[in-house]
Amino acid sequence: MNTAKPHHHRILVDLIRAKKYWYLASIVAIGLASFFAFLVPYIGKVVIDRIIARDPLVKDDFTQSLINMVGGAQYLAEHLWIAGAAIVAVTLISGVFMFLKDYASAEACEDTVKNLRDQLYDHLHKLPNAFHSQSDSGDLLQRCTSDIDTLREFLTTQVMNIGRTLVLVITVIPLMLMQHVWLTLLSLVLVPVVLIFAFYFFERVKELFLQVDEAEGELTTIVQENLTGIRVVRAFARQDFENQKFDAKNTKYSEMNYSLIRLLATFWSSSDLLCLAQSGIVLVGGAWMVSNGTVTMGTYFAFLTYTNMLIWPIRELGKELSEAGKATVAIGRIQEILNQSEETTTEDPLAMPPRLQGQIQFDRVSFGFDSKLGPVLKDLSFHINAGETVAIVGPTGAGKSTIIQLLLRLYDYQQGSIQLDGLELNRMDRQQVRQQVGTLLQEPFLFSRSLRDNIKFGRKQASEEDMIASSTAASVHHTIQKFDQGYDTVIGERGVSLSGGQCQRVTLSRTLLKEPPILVLDDTLSAVDSETEHKILQALHQKKGEQTLLIITHRISVCQQADRVLVLQNGQLTQQGNHQQLSNTPGFYQRLWQIQAGQAQEFSQTLEQTA
C-alpha cells in the first residue's frame, strides 16, 4: 500500500475534538479524584502529629482551626473513629469521581471509535477499484477490526491513565515540596530513571508491535482466503500444503508475539525493582530523618504513602506508553487507508436524464492499467445504437472486460472519448452512471443473506411480482421454489450453498430487477446449460429495444441471436457484423465458429455411435 507518510495524530485530534466536553469532564473528574486521594495520607499525618503525638514543632493555623471546629485535639484523640470516618469519606468521594471519570471517558471513547469505524468503512467504499485490486482483504479486515480495537482500548483506558498520572505529578509534588523539600527530593530520586526506562521501552515496543500487527494481518489473510476457497483446496487435495503455509505464518506470528511478551516481561520486572528501590530509599532515609528530629512521624507516614501514590502510576506509565506504541501503529495503519484518495468527484457533472436511451459511442479510446504493461485498449472505436443487442467476442486478454470497467467508471480513460447518449462519460457523476448501467461480472458474488435480499439488493423497494418476473427471466424462479424456504432461503457466504449456474442466474435476476437502460453481461451464461441459456436469451429478447444489451461471450449460440458482433483482438476492433457475415469472413470469429460447430458435430456423432 504505497502512500505518503500519514499524520498519525491528526486523526486523533479530529476525533477527540468532536467529543471534547466529555474528555474535559473526564479530566476534571481525574483531578478531583486525585485531590481527594491525596487527602487520605494528609489526614493520617494530621492524626499522628496533631492528635496522637501533639508535636509542638508542627505549626499550621489552618489545620488547627479545622481541628478546633471538630472539637479539639483532645476530643479527637478520644474519638479516633472520626478520623477513620473522614478517611473512608474522602476515599468514597475519590471513588465516585473515578467512576465519573470512567463513565465520561467511556461515553467519549466508544462514540469516538464508532465514528472512526463508520468513517473507515464508508471510506473503503469510496476508494477506487485500483486500490481494492492491489490490497489484501485479510489485511484490510485486520485494520478495520483489530487495529480499531487497539485504538479503542488506548482511548478508553490508557489515555485516561496517562492523564491521571500527569495530574498526580502536577498536584502531589508541589504539595510534597510544601511539607518537606529534602524528603520530597529523596522520594523522587529514581523517578527520572523510571521515566527514561519507560520511554526507551516505548520505542522498542512500538517497533516490535508493528511487526506483530503485520504478521497477524498475513495470518488473517491466509485464514480468509482458505475459508473462502475451501472447496478449491479440497478439490485439489491441497489441505496439507495449505496447513503448512498456515503453520509458517502462525509460527512467525507466535515468534513475534513471544518477542513482544519477553520484552514486556523484562520491562515489568526491571521497573518493579526500581519502584521497590525507591520505596526502600524513602523508608530508610525518612526513618533516619525522623531519628534526627528533622521530620515528624506524621510527615514520614504521609511521604511513604505519597511515594507509592506517585512511583507506581509512573511505573504504570511505561505500560501505558507501550500501549501507546501499539495505538500509534494502529492509528498509522488506519490513517494509511484514510489517506488514500477517494474516487475523483466530477466537477460540475453533466445533467443526466432520469433514464438514458442507451446509446454508446467509443471514439479512439486507448487505456492501460499500468504504463509498464502497455495499453489494454488501443485506439478503439465503435458505436452501439439504443436498444441494440451486441455480442463482444475475442481471445483472453483482448480487453473485453476492460470495456465494462470503463463504462462503469471503475477506471477513467485518458485518451479518446466515451459517450452515453452523446454525453461524455468522464463528465458524468459516477453513482448516476452505475445506476444506469446494469452489469453482471464474470465472477458472480452473493451475500450471506436470503435469496430475496440478494435479488433485491439493487432495488430494495421492488414488488414481489417484479422480483418473481426477474427471477423467471433469469430461469431461476422454479429452482428457488424447490427450496424449503423459497426466496427466504439464506445462502452461504459468496453463495457457496448454490451451484455455479444457480449463482449466475440469481445474480442475473438481481441485475434484471434493476431494469437499467444499459445491461452488460460479462460471460454470464458460461455456467448454464444450453437449454437454460436459450430460455434466458429468449426472456432478454422479449425486451428487445427497451434496453441496450452488451453480451461478452465465447459462445456462438449467443452471437447468433445478437444484432451485431464485435470482435476484439489485442485491444483493437478487428471485425464487426452479424453472425452470418462474420461466419463467412476469414478471421477469428470464423475460426471460433468452425471449432464450436465441429465440436457439436463430433459430440452428436459420438452420441449416435453410443446409442
N, C-alpha and C positions, 0 to 999 in steps of 0.2 A: 504494500500500500504506500505509494510514493506521494508525499505531500510535504508542504513546508512545516518547519518545526512549530508545533502547536503552542499557544499561550495557555499553559495549564491552569493559571489562576483566574483567567478571565471568566471561564465558565462558572467557577465557584462564586465569584463576586456577583455575577449576573443573577445566579440562582438565590444567593443569600439576600440580595437586595430586595427581592420580591417578598421575603418574609422577615424583613429587618426588625419589625416590632416584636415578633416572637423571640428572635435571637436576643434583642435588647432586654426583654423581660427575663430571659434565662440568665443573662449576665448579671442583672440586678439581683436575682434570686441567689446566684452563686456568692455574690459579695455579702449579702445579708446572712447566708448560711455560714460563711467563713467567719463573719464578725461574732455571731453567737457561739460558734465552736471555739473561738478564741477566749470567750468569757469563762469557759469551763476551768482551764488551768488558772485563770486570774482569780476566780472565786476561791480555788484551793489555796492560792498564795495568800489571799487576804485572811482566810480562816487560820492558816498556820501562823502567819506573822502577827496579826492583829487580835485574833480571838484566843488562840491556844498559847502561843509564846509571848504575846504582847511585847514584842521587841521595841524598845524605846528609840532605836535608830531609824525605824520606819516612820516617815512623816508624809502624809498625803491627806490634805484637808478635805478633798472631795470624797475620798473613800471613807474618812472618818465621819463626815456628815451623813453618808448613806447608812453607816453602822448605827449612828445615833437615831436615825429615823426608824430603824427596825426595833430599837430597844436598848442599844448599847452593847459593848463588848461582853460585859458580864452576863447579860441576858442571853446573848447568842451562844456564849460558852456553855450555858446550862441547857440550851435548846439547839444543839448542833444539827438536828434534823432539818432546821430551816435552811442551812447551807446546802444540805443534801437535796432538799426540795428545789432550791434555786438551781442547782446543777442539773437536776432532772428536767426542770422547766426550760432552761436555755438549750439543753440538748434536744428536747422535743421541738422547740421553736426552730432550731437549726435543721432538724429533720424535716419539718414542714417546708422550709424554704428549699431544701434539697429535692423534695418531692415536686415542688412547683418548678424548680429548675429542670427536672427530668420531663415534666409534663410539657413545659414550653418548648424545650428542645425537641421532644418527640413530635409535637404538633408542627413545628417548623421544618424539621428534617424530613419527616415522612412525606409531607406535601412537596417539599423541595425535590426529593428523589422521584416522586410520582411525576412531577412536571418534567424532570430530566428524562425519565423513561419515555414519557409521551413525546417529548421533543426528539429524542433519538429515533424512536420508531417512525415518527412522521417524516423525519429527515431521510431515513433509509428508503422510504417510498418515493422520495423526490430526487434521489440520486440517478444519474444517467445509467443507461444499460451497460456501458463500458466498465463502470465501477463494479457492478454485480458480476460481470463476466470474469473479472480478474480476482475477485475476493473469495475466500473460503467461507462457506456458510457456517461451519463449525466455529471459526474464529469470530465471525460477526455475532453468533449466538453467545459466545463467551463474553463479549463486550457488553451485550445487552442484558446479561443476567449476572454473572459472577462479578464483573467489574462494577456494575451498578450497586450490587450488594456490598462490595468492599467500600465504595464511597458512602453508602447509606450508614454502614457501621461507623465509619470515620466521623461523619457529621453528627450522628446521634450520640455517640459515646466519647470518642477521642477528642473532638474539638472542645466539648464541654469540660472534659477532664484537664485538658491543657489550660483552658480558661480559669478553672478552679485553682490550679497550681499557681498560675500567674497572680491571681487575686490574693492567694495566701502569701506569696512572696512580697507583694506590694504592701499588704496590710500588716502582716505579722512582724516582719523585720524592723520597720520603724518603731513599733510598739516594744519590741525587744530592746532596741537601742535606747529607748526612753527609760528602761528599767535598769540596764547594766551594759555598758559598752563592751567591756572586755569579755564578759561571759557570752555576749552576742557574737563577737568575733570568734570565740572558741567554738561556738555552736555552728559556725558557718565555714570552718576551715577546710572541710573536704567537699563542700558543695560545688565549687568550681570544677573539681576533679570529676565529680559525678556528672556534671553537665557536659563537660568535654567528652567524657566517655560515652554519654548518650548520643551526642551529635555524631561522633565517629561511627557508632553502630547504625545510626540513622542512614548514613550514606552507604554503608555496606549492605544493609537490609534492602534499601531501595533498589540497588543494582541486582541483588540476588532475586528479589521478588519479581522483577521484570522477566528474568529467565524462567522462574516458576510459572508465571502467568502465561508466557508464550508456550511453554511446554504443555500446560493444561489446555490451551487453545488447540494445539496439534492433536492432543488426545481426544478432545471433543469432536474435532473434525473426523477422525478415524471412526469414532462411535457413530456419529451422524451418518456418514457415508455408508457404513456397513449395515446399519439398521434400515436405511433407505433401499439399499441394493442387496438385501439378504437373499432374495430369490436368485439373483445372478450368482452370488457366492456359492449357494447350494447347487445350482445348475452345473457349475464348473468344478464342483468338489474342491473348492479352494479354502475350506474352513481352516485347515492347518496353517496355510500361508497367511491368511488374514489374522489368525490368532498370534502368529509370530510377529507380524507387523504391529499389532496392538501391544504385544508384550514389550517390544522395543520402545515404543512411545511411552508406555506405562512405566517402564524401568527408568527412562530418562526423567519423567515427571517425579517419580519417587525419589530418585537420587537428588534432584534439585530441591525437593521438599525437605529431604533429610539434611542437606547442607544448610537450609534456612533454619530448621529446628536446632541444629547443632550450634549455629551462630547465636541464636536467641538464648540457648541454654548457657553459653559462655557469658553472654551479657548479664543474664539474671544472677548467675552465681557470683560473678565479679562485683556487680553493683550491690548485691546483698552484703558482701564482705565490706565494701566501702561504707554502706549505711550503718552497719553494726559497729564499724570502727569509729564513725562519727558519734554515735550514741555513747560509745565507750570513752571517747575523749571528753565529752561533756560530763559523764558520770564521774570520772576520775578528777578532771580539772575543777569541776564545780565543788566536789567534796573537799578538795584542797583549799579552795577559796572560803568555803564555809568554816573550815577548821581555823583559818586565819582571821575570821571575823569580817571579811570584806564583802561577803554575800550572805543574805539571810537564808534561813532554811526554806521559807516560802518561795523566795525567788529561785532558789535551787530547784525546788519541786516544779515550779512553773516552767523553767527553762528545759528541764528534762522532757516535759510534755511538748513544749514549743518545738524542740529539736525533732521529735518524732512526727509532729504535725507537718514539719517542713521537709525533712530529708526523704521520707518515704514517698510523698507525692512527687518530689523532684526526681527520685529514682524511677517512679512510675512514668515520669515524663519520657524516659527512654523507650518504654513500651509504646506510649502514645506517638512518639516520633517515629518508631519503627512502623506503626500502623499508618502514620502519615506518609511514610515512604511507600507503603503499598497503595495508599489512596492516590499519591502523586502519580504512580504508574498507571493506576486505573483511570484517573482523570485524563492523563495523556492519551491513553488508548481510546477513550470515549471522544475526547476532543479531536483526535485524528479523523474520526468519522465525521464529526460535525464540521470540521474544516474543509471537507470535500465539497466541491462546488455542486450545487443542485443543477438539474436540467435548466438550461438557459430559458428565461422567460422572454417571449417575443414582445419586443417593444412596439406599442401601437399596432396590435394584431388586426388583421383584416376582419371585417364583419362577415360572419358566415351565416348563411340561411339556416333555418331550423332543420332542414333536411336537404342534403346535396342531391343533385340529379345522378351523380356517379361517373362523370366524365374524367378520364385520367390521361395526362399528357406527360411523357418523358421526353426531354429535349436535350440531347448531347450531354447526358449525365455521366460523370466519372466519379468513382468513390472507392476508397480503400480504408480498411480498419487500421492499418499500420503502414506508415510510409516505407518501412524496411521491407515489407512483404509485397509492396506494389499494389496497384488498383485491382479491385474485385470486379467493378463495372467500368467499362471503357467506352466512352462516347456513345452511350446507349440512348436510342430514340425509338419511341413507339407511341401510338395513340389508341385509346380504348374508348369507344362510344358508351354513353349512358345506357344501361340495361343490357349491354353485350356480355356474352359468356365467352371467356378467353382462357384457353389452357396454355400453360407455360411448361415446356419440357427442356431437358438438357442434361448433360452428364453432371456428376457430383463436382461441386466447386465452380459451377458455371455462373453463380450469382443469383440464382432463383430466389432463395430465402432472403438475400440482401435487399431485393426489391421490396419485400414486405416490411423489413425493418426500416427502410427509408419512408415507406408510405405511412407507417405508424409514428414517424419521427422519433424512433428509438435512437437513431443516429441522424445527423444532418449532413446533407451533401454540400460540397463547396464549389463544385463545378457543374454547370449546366442548370437546367430548370425542371422542376416537377410541379405540375398544376392540377388541381382538382376543380372542375367546373370553371376553369380559367383563372383560379386564384392560386397565387404562388404558395406552395406548401410551407416553405420556411418562414412565411409571414403569417401563418395561421396558428391559433392557440393549440398547444399540444393536446390538452384534455378534450377540446372540442373535436379535433381530428380523430382521436381514438374513440370518441362516442359515435362517429360517423362511419368508421371503418371497422367492421367485424372481422376478426381474424382467428383462425384455428391453426395453431402452430404444429410442427412435426411431432413434438412430444406432448401428448395431452396431459394436463395437470388437473387433478381433482382434490378438493379439500376433504379433510376427515370430518365430514358433516353428512347430513341426509342428502339423498338424491335431489329432493325438492330444493334445498338450499343451494346446491351446486348448479342446478339448471337455472334458477332464478338469480344467480349471482350478478349478472349484468343488468337485470331488470326486476328489482325486488317487488314492484307493485303489479307484476303481471298476473293476470287472472288464471284460474285453474284450467280453463278452456284453452287459453293461449299456450300454457305450458304443455298440455297434452298434444296440442297441434304441432308444436315444435318437436316434441319427442317422437311423434308419429312420422313427421317429415324426416327425422334422423333415423327412422327404423329401429327405435329402441323402446317405444311405448309398451309393446306386447311383452318384451323381455322384463321390463320393470314390473309389470302387472303380475308376473310369476313369482316375484319376491314376496315373502310373507307380509312385509310391511309396506310393500309398494313404494311409492315415492318418499315415504318416511324412513326407508331403509338407510341406516348410517353405514357408509362405506369406510374402509380403512384409509390410512394416510396415503396420499397420491393415488387413490383408487385401487389399492393393492388387492382388494377383495373382488375386483372385476377383471374380466379378461381384457386383453389389449383392444379387441374390437369393440367391446362394450364401453371401455373408457373413451375411445374415439367417438362413438355415437352419442354418449352422454355430453361430451364437450361440444360436439356439433350441435346438439339440441340447445345447449346453453347459448351458443353463438347465434343460432337461428332465432331464438326467442328475443334477442336484442333487436332484430329486424333492421339491420343497418342498410343504408343505401349502397354501400360497397362491401361485398363479402369476399374474403380471401381464404382459401383452403390450401394449406401447405401440406401436400401429400397426406391428406386426412383419411383417405379411403384405403390406405395401404394395408390395414389390418382387418378389413372386412372381406367377406366372400363376394363372388361375382353377383349373386342374386341380391344380396343386401345392397351392394354398390348400385345396381340397377334401380332398386326401389328409391334409394336416396337421390340419385340423379333425376329420376322421374319427378320426385317431390320438388326438387330445386327448379326444374324446368317449368313447373306449374306457375312459378312466379317470374317466369322469363319476361324481361322488360321492366319489371318493378325494381330490380336491383342489379348493379353491375357485379358479375361473378368472375373472380380470378381463381383458377384451379392450378396449383403446381402439382404436377403428377408425372409418373413414368408409365402410366397405363394407357395404351392406345384406345381401349374401350371408352375411357373418359374423353379423350381427344375427339373421338368420332362424333360426340354429341355437342361439342363446342362450336361456336360461330367461327372462331378463329384460333389458330395455334401459333404461339411464338416459340421459336427455337433459340435457346441461348447456348453459346459455347465460348468459354474463356472470357466471360463478361461482356460479350458482344452479341447483338441480334444477327443471326446468320440466315434464318429463314422465317417466313410467316405466310399464313394462308390457311385454308380449311384442310380437313383430313384428306379429302380426295386429291387436292392439288399437291400436298406435300408427300403423300404416299407414292405419287407418280414422278416425283422430282428427286434426283440423286442427292443424297445428303444424310445428315444424322437421323432425321425423322424417318426416312425410308428404311434405313438400316434397323432402327428400333422396331418399326412395323413388321419388317421381314422376320426379325428374331422372334417377336411375340407371336406372330402368325404361324411360324414354323413350330414353335413350342406347343401351340394349341393343337396343330395338326398331328404332331408326334404323340401328344397325350391322347388324342381321340383314337389313333391307330392302336396305341397300347391297350386302351380300354376294350376295343373290338377284339383284339387278339386274346385278351384275358377272358372275355365273355365266350 
